[in-house]
């Protein structure tokens, strides 16, 4: 199943910069592993915000929920999840 996910990160203002850098490095490694195995299919930065839009290709709701909860930045993030379906006008399905 495909999901569009908007992620907004809200790090605590009082978090030491070194600690935040460690969390971001761990997050990047996790993200790259999911991208390499195809489950995190696309990621785009939202200009001017600490946010992104991503496409996940996973087996279903439970797998997506687990992947998002395992993000090191999860405690400092909010998510909007939209399940996606094939559109009948998509040239790929013609």
Beta strands, then each sheet from edge to edge (+ up, - down):
strand 1: 2-9
strand 2: 40-45
strand 3: 51-57
strand 4: 77-84
sheet 1: 2+ 3- 1+ 4-
end
